[in-house]
Amino acid sequence: MSVVKNVFIVGSFTLFSRIIGFIRECIMAFCLGAGMYSDALLIAVRISNVFRRIFAEGAFNAAFLPRFSKILNKEGQNSANIVLSDVFSMLMLVLIPFSIVVIMFFPSFLKILLSGFDELSEKFALAVILGRICFPYLIFISITSLFCGVMNTINKFALSAAVYSMLSVFTISGLLLGYFLDLSSYAIVNIVSWFVVLSGIAQSYLLFVSVVRNGFVVKFKFNCFTDHVKNIAKNMIHGIIGAGVWQLNLLIDMTISSYLPTGTITCINLADRLNQFPLGTLGIALSTALLPSLSKFIGQQEYDKAAQEMERGLLFAFFLTFFATIVLIALSEQSASVAFERGMFGAAEVRITADAVVGFAIGLPAYVLTKVFSTLYFAAGDTKSPVIFGVISVALNVMFLLLLVPFLKYFGLAICTSLSAISNAIMLIYFSKKKMNFKFSKTFWIKILAQIIASLATYFILLFLSDLYWNPDLGEKSIKWLIYLGFLVCGAATFFATAVICLYVTKQDQWMLWKKSAW
């Protein structure tokens, strides 16, 4: 199965998950607005999600999958079952005590993370209550990620990609239940927190059933720290730090946000949600689909084939990423208005969200590159370099925040994260050439240049159309959806046509992008 086909499968289900997540944010903004209750709920969910993305997604995809795949292919399923049971047991023995400790000392943890909050305030107390409810979600979603790695190893990506949408489905259910029962905001956020934990239980159960049906055996045992597990754990530590850079940046952003007015955390989260559409769909999908093939080619020292896989994947991803970046920058206020301006979320909140959208979008191509090139290092067995680059980028993020946020406020929070991601991507790309003799072809750079030119043309077209037809006073009127859709259609047509013309002028063989052979 080609990498583009795998990216399409994973990306399609991930896109569905992002759409459901977007709907969740819209409903949350409608029901709760941007204030104390939405901030406290987002803090609680984000903390457990940050640990999930660090421990579960990043660490397991990087450390577990290559080793498990090697054992399965060379030693057979019986040996793979033993390793799977050992890793599962290790997770339980580590995560359960860890979660208990965090829940016990959650107020102290929040005092450090949200130093701008008054610890005697109602908002701080609510964040502690909701955080303690949500944190066990980490245990179940880590199990889910383990089983997703198993399914990906046997090239079954669909369920693994689709199951993550259940968090949004359960969250939406909790919000709507509270809304239609006419409950208070306090009651709604408590219900949603419990539904978050229920979604983790449901996800882990579905993946467990799927793994068992595919012939794997999972057993818990205390004597689980074998050589395989120790090696995976060692690599996992590097993966945790390397893959956790983006999440650590978000936590730092949250800390800075706690010094800004109430509702800032909610607006920043909504801006990040718009940014997560292309990032989640393309970055995560591409890195997931590339890891097995890159591990194979690099393990056999077939760097040319690895480069070809990377080229195809990146060209496919960037074609959509560049377009998404331009749309979010040129139509930041329109995007935020169409997405969230209704109910308790008004024009003032839209302006704050729009500023943050631009800041995040500037770094969108770098986020995708970071995901992909981190995968390249992990496939080559180099887990230390991404850690070093990650630590440097975090240090840069802190420096940028201290320098820019006092002057740029909401935009500064987002742009600092983008600048950090750009720095990280540059380091990953530069040293990949030196360590792995990894080079892109001339054709690749011509196609990237064509996409950049197409992006610039699209940017000016969207600005022109926006000045002619968009009115900020449209508010909640349904006509703004039609106007915005018209912008997207015109922008997409401009981008596609310009890219095709550029490829034709530069005499590229596969300039007809509407044909499957071009990808």
ZAMARGU-4260 file (C-alpha; in steps of 0.2 Angstrom, whole numbers, plus 5000, padded with zeros to 4 digits):
<rodrens>
0) 5000/5000/5000 | 5008/5017/4995 | 5012/5030/5007 | 4999/5042/4999 | 4985/5030/5000
5) 4990/5027/5019 | 4990/5046/5022 | 4973/5047/5013 | 4965/5033/5024 | 4973/5040/5040
10) 4970/5058/5035 | 4951/5055/5031 | 4947/5048/5047 | 4958/5061/5056 | 4949/5074/5047
15) 4932/5067/5052 | 4939/5067/5070 | 4944/5086/5068 | 4927/5090/5061 | 4919/5082/5076
20) 4931/5092/5087 | 4927/5108/5078 | 4908/5105/5081 | 4912/5102/5099 | 4921/5118/5101
25) 4907/5127/5092 | 4894/5120/5104 | 4905/5124/5119 | 4907/5142/5114 | 4888/5143/5111
30) 4884/5135/5128 | 4898/5143/5139 | 4905/5157/5129 | 4923/5163/5134 | 4924/5165/5153
35) 4928/5156/5169 | 4918/5140/5166 | 4925/5137/5148 | 4943/5142/5154 | 4942/5129/5169
40) 4935/5115/5158 | 4948/5118/5145 | 4962/5118/5158 | 4956/5101/5165 | 4954/5093/5148
45) 4970/5100/5141 | 4981/5094/5155 | 4976/5076/5153 | 4977/5078/5134 | 4994/5085/5135
50) 5000/5070/5145 | 4991/5059/5132 | 5000/5067/5117 | 5017/5066/5125 | 5016/5049/5133
55) 5003/5040/5121 | 5004/5047/5104 | 5022/5053/5102 | 5031/5041/5113 | 5023/5025/5107
60) 5023/5029/5089 | 5041/5033/5090 | 5048/5019/5102 | 5035/5005/5102 | 5030/5003/5084
65) 5047/5000/5075 | 5053/4987/5088 | 5036/4978/5089 | 5035/4977/5070 | 5053/4970/5070
70) 5048/4956/5083 | 5032/4952/5074 | 5040/4950/5057 | 5056/4941/5062 | 5050/4931/5078
75) 5032/4928/5075 | 5016/4932/5083 | 5019/4922/5099 | 5034/4933/5103 | 5025/4948/5099
80) 5011/4944/5111 | 5023/4942/5125 | 5031/4959/5121 | 5013/4967/5119 | 5008/4960/5136
85) 5024/4966/5144 | 5022/4983/5138 | 5003/4984/5143 | 5008/4978/5160 | 5022/4991/5161
90) 5009/5005/5156 | 4997/5000/5170 | 5011/4999/5183 | 5017/5016/5179 | 5002/5026/5174
95) 4990/5021/5188 | 5002/5027/5202 | 5007/5042/5192 | 4989/5047/5190 | 4985/5045/5209
100) 5000/5056/5213 | 4995/5069/5201 | 4977/5069/5207 | 4982/5070/5225 | 4994/5085/5222
105) 4983/5093/5208 | 4981/5110/5217 | 5000/5112/5219 | 5002/5107/5201 | 4990/5121/5195
110) 4998/5134/5206 | 5014/5131/5196 | 5005/5130/5179 | 4993/5144/5182 | 5003/5156/5192
115) 4993/5170/5186 | 4977/5164/5194 | 4972/5168/5212 | 4973/5152/5221 | 4958/5157/5232
120) 4947/5162/5217 | 4932/5152/5211 | 4940/5149/5194 | 4955/5141/5202 | 4945/5129/5213
125) 4934/5124/5199 | 4949/5120/5188 | 4956/5109/5202 | 4939/5099/5203 | 4937/5097/5185
130) 4956/5092/5183 | 4955/5079/5196 | 4939/5071/5187 | 4947/5071/5169 | 4965/5065/5173
135) 4961/5047/5174 | 4957/5049/5155 | 4976/5047/5153 | 4977/5029/5158 | 4963/5023/5146
140) 4969/5034/5131 | 4987/5027/5133 | 4980/5009/5132 | 4971/5015/5117 | 4987/5022/5109
145) 4996/5006/5113 | 4983/4995/5104 | 4983/5008/5089 | 5001/5005/5087 | 4998/4986/5086
150) 4984/4989/5073 | 4996/5001/5063 | 5009/4988/5063 | 4998/4976/5053 | 4993/4990/5041
155) 4976/4993/5048 | 4975/5012/5051 | 4956/5015/5049 | 4950/5011/5067 | 4965/5018/5075
160) 4962/5035/5067 | 4943/5035/5069 | 4942/5030/5087 | 4950/5047/5093 | 4934/5056/5088
165) 4925/5048/5102 | 4931/5061/5115 | 4922/5074/5105 | 4907/5064/5103 | 4906/5061/5122
170) 4910/5079/5126 | 4896/5085/5114 | 4884/5073/5122 | 4888/5080/5139 | 4886/5098/5133
175) 4870/5095/5125 | 4863/5085/5140 | 4867/5100/5151 | 4860/5113/5139 | 4843/5104/5136
180) 4841/5100/5154 | 4844/5119/5157 | 4857/5116/5170 | 4869/5129/5176 | 4886/5131/5168
185) 4894/5124/5184 | 4884/5108/5182 | 4887/5107/5163 | 4906/5107/5165 | 4906/5094/5179
190) 4895/5082/5167 | 4907/5085/5153 | 4922/5081/5164 | 4914/5064/5168 | 4910/5061/5150
195) 4928/5063/5145 | 4933/5049/5156 | 4919/5038/5149 | 4926/5041/5132 | 4943/5035/5137
200) 4935/5019/5143 | 4925/5016/5127 | 4940/5020/5116 | 4952/5007/5125 | 4938/4994/5125
205) 4935/4995/5106 | 4953/4994/5102 | 4956/4980/5114 | 4942/4970/5105 | 4950/4974/5088
210) 4967/4968/5094 | 4961/4952/5101 | 4951/4948/5085 | 4966/4950/5075 | 4975/4936/5084
215) 4984/4945/5098 | 4984/4941/5116 | 4985/4954/5130 | 4988/4948/5148 | 4993/4958/5163
220) 5008/4952/5174 | 5019/4960/5187 | 5035/4953/5180 | 5035/4963/5165 | 5051/4973/5164
225) 5060/4962/5151 | 5075/4968/5140 | 5062/4972/5126 | 5052/4983/5138 | 5068/4992/5145
230) 5074/4996/5128 | 5056/5002/5123 | 5055/5012/5139 | 5073/5020/5136 | 5068/5025/5118
235) 5051/5031/5125 | 5059/5043/5137 | 5068/5052/5122 | 5052/5051/5112 | 5042/5059/5127
240) 5054/5074/5127 | 5055/5076/5108 | 5037/5073/5104 | 5032/5084/5119 | 5039/5100/5113
245) 5024/5106/5105 | 5013/5101/5121 | 5026/5110/5132 | 5024/5125/5122 | 5005/5125/5124
250) 5007/5123/5143 | 5019/5138/5143 | 5006/5147/5133 | 4993/5143/5146 | 5004/5149/5160
255) 5006/5166/5151 | 4987/5166/5147 | 4983/5165/5165 | 4990/5183/5167 | 4978/5189/5154
260) 4959/5193/5156 | 4947/5179/5159 | 4942/5170/5143 | 4959/5172/5135 | 4963/5153/5137
265) 4946/5149/5128 | 4950/5161/5113 | 4968/5154/5111 | 4961/5136/5112 | 4948/5140/5098
270) 4961/5148/5087 | 4972/5132/5090 | 4957/5122/5085 | 4956/5130/5068 | 4974/5127/5066
275) 4973/5109/5071 | 4962/5105/5055 | 4977/5104/5043 | 4990/5100/5057 | 4980/5086/5064
280) 4974/5079/5047 | 4991/5081/5038 | 5005/5081/5050 | 4999/5066/5061 | 4992/5056/5046
285) 5008/5058/5036 | 5020/5054/5051 | 5009/5039/5055 | 5009/5032/5038 | 5027/5036/5034
290) 5035/5027/5050 | 5033/5009/5044 | 5040/5012/5027 | 5054/5023/5033 | 5059/5011/5046
295) 5061/4998/5033 | 5070/5008/5020 | 5082/5016/5033 | 5085/5000/5041 | 5091/4993/5025
300) 5101/5009/5021 | 5091/5012/5006 | 5091/5031/5008 | 5085/5035/4990 | 5069/5025/4992
305) 5066/5034/5009 | 5069/5051/5001 | 5056/5046/4988 | 5043/5041/5001 | 5046/5058/5010
310) 5045/5068/4994 | 5028/5060/4989 | 5021/5062/5006 | 5027/5080/5009 | 5021/5086/4992
315) 5004/5079/4995 | 5003/5086/5013 | 5010/5103/5008 | 4998/5106/4994 | 4984/5106/5007
320) 4995/5114/5021 | 5000/5130/5011 | 4982/5133/5005 | 4976/5131/5023 | 4989/5142/5030
325) 4984/5156/5017 | 4966/5154/5021 | 4969/5156/5040 | 4980/5171/5038 | 4970/5180/5025
330) 4953/5176/5032 | 4957/5175/5051 | 4943/5186/5057 | 4930/5178/5045 | 4935/5161/5049
335) 4933/5164/5068 | 4917/5173/5065 | 4909/5159/5054 | 4915/5146/5066 | 4911/5153/5083
340) 4901/5169/5083 | 4885/5164/5091 | 4876/5162/5107 | 4887/5168/5121 | 4902/5171/5110
345) 4902/5188/5103 | 4912/5200/5091 | 4925/5205/5105 | 4930/5186/5107 | 4930/5184/5088
350) 4944/5198/5087 | 4954/5190/5100 | 4953/5173/5092 | 4957/5180/5075 | 4973/5188/5081
355) 4979/5171/5088 | 4973/5162/5072 | 4986/5172/5062 | 5000/5168/5074 | 4997/5150/5074
360) 4994/5149/5055 | 5011/5156/5051 | 5020/5141/5059 | 5008/5128/5051 | 5020/5122/5038
365) 5034/5121/5051 | 5022/5110/5062 | 5020/5098/5048 | 5038/5097/5045 | 5042/5094/5063
370) 5030/5079/5064 | 5037/5072/5048 | 5056/5074/5051 | 5054/5068/5069 | 5047/5052/5062
375) 5063/5051/5050 | 5074/5052/5065 | 5064/5039/5075 | 5064/5027/5060 | 5083/5029/5059
380) 5084/5024/5078 | 5090/5042/5083 | 5079/5048/5097 | 5092/5059/5105 | 5093/5073/5091
385) 5075/5077/5091 | 5076/5079/5110 | 5090/5091/5109 | 5082/5101/5096 | 5066/5101/5106
390) 5074/5108/5122 | 5082/5122/5111 | 5065/5126/5103 | 5056/5127/5121 | 5070/5138/5127
395) 5067/5149/5112 | 5049/5149/5115 | 5051/5155/5132 | 5062/5169/5126 | 5050/5174/5113
400) 5036/5175/5125 | 5045/5186/5137 | 5050/5198/5123 | 5034/5198/5112 | 5019/5195/5123
405) 5020/5211/5133 | 5018/5221/5117 | 5008/5209/5105 | 4996/5201/5118 | 4985/5187/5110
410) 4994/5187/5094 | 5011/5186/5103 | 5006/5170/5112 | 5002/5161/5096 | 5017/5169/5085
415) 5029/5163/5099 | 5024/5145/5097 | 5025/5147/5078 | 5043/5154/5079 | 5048/5140/5091
420) 5041/5127/5079 | 5050/5135/5064 | 5066/5134/5074 | 5064/5116/5078 | 5060/5112/5060
425) 5075/5120/5053 | 5086/5111/5065 | 5078/5094/5061 | 5080/5097/5042 | 5098/5103/5042
430) 5105/5089/5053 | 5095/5075/5043 | 5105/5079/5028 | 5122/5078/5038 | 5117/5062/5048
435) 5107/5052/5035 | 5114/5059/5018 | 5096/5064/5015 | 5093/5075/5000 | 5077/5080/4990
440) 5077/5080/4971 | 5077/5096/4960 | 5059/5092/4955 | 5053/5092/4973 | 5059/5110/4975
445) 5051/5116/4959 | 5035/5109/4965 | 5036/5117/4982 | 5041/5133/4974 | 5025/5132/4963
450) 5015/5129/4978 | 5022/5144/4986 | 5018/5155/4971 | 5001/5148/4971 | 4999/5153/4990
455) 5004/5171/4987 | 4991/5173/4972 | 4978/5165/4983 | 4982/5177/4998 | 4980/5193/4987
460) 4964/5186/4979 | 4956/5182/4996 | 4961/5199/5003 | 4953/5208/4988 | 4937/5198/4990
465) 4936/5201/5008 | 4937/5219/5006 | 4923/5219/4993 | 4910/5207/5001 | 4914/5205/5020
470) 4905/5215/5033 | 4910/5212/5052 | 4892/5217/5057 | 4885/5201/5049 | 4886/5194/5067
475) 4876/5178/5067 | 4867/5180/5050 | 4867/5164/5040 | 4872/5173/5024 | 4890/5175/5031
480) 4892/5156/5028 | 4888/5158/5010 | 4900/5172/5008 | 4914/5163/5017 | 4911/5147/5006
485) 4912/5158/4991 | 4929/5164/4997 | 4935/5147/4999 | 4929/5141/4982 | 4938/5156/4973
490) 4953/5153/4984 | 4954/5135/4980 | 4952/5138/4961 | 4965/5151/4961 | 4978/5140/4971
495) 4975/5125/4960 | 4975/5134/4944 | 4991/5144/4948 | 5000/5128/4954 | 4996/5119/4938
500) 5001/5134/4927 | 5018/5135/4937 | 5021/5116/4934 | 5017/5117/4916 | 5028/5132/4913
505) 5043/5124/4922 | 5040/5108/4910 | 5036/5096/4924 | 5031/5079/4918 | 5017/5077/4930
510) 5009/5094/4930 | 4991/5088/4928 | 4987/5088/4947 | 4970/5081/4944 | 4977/5064/4939
515) 4981/5051/4952 | 4998/5048/4943 | 5004/5066/4949 | 5005/5060/4967
</rodrens>
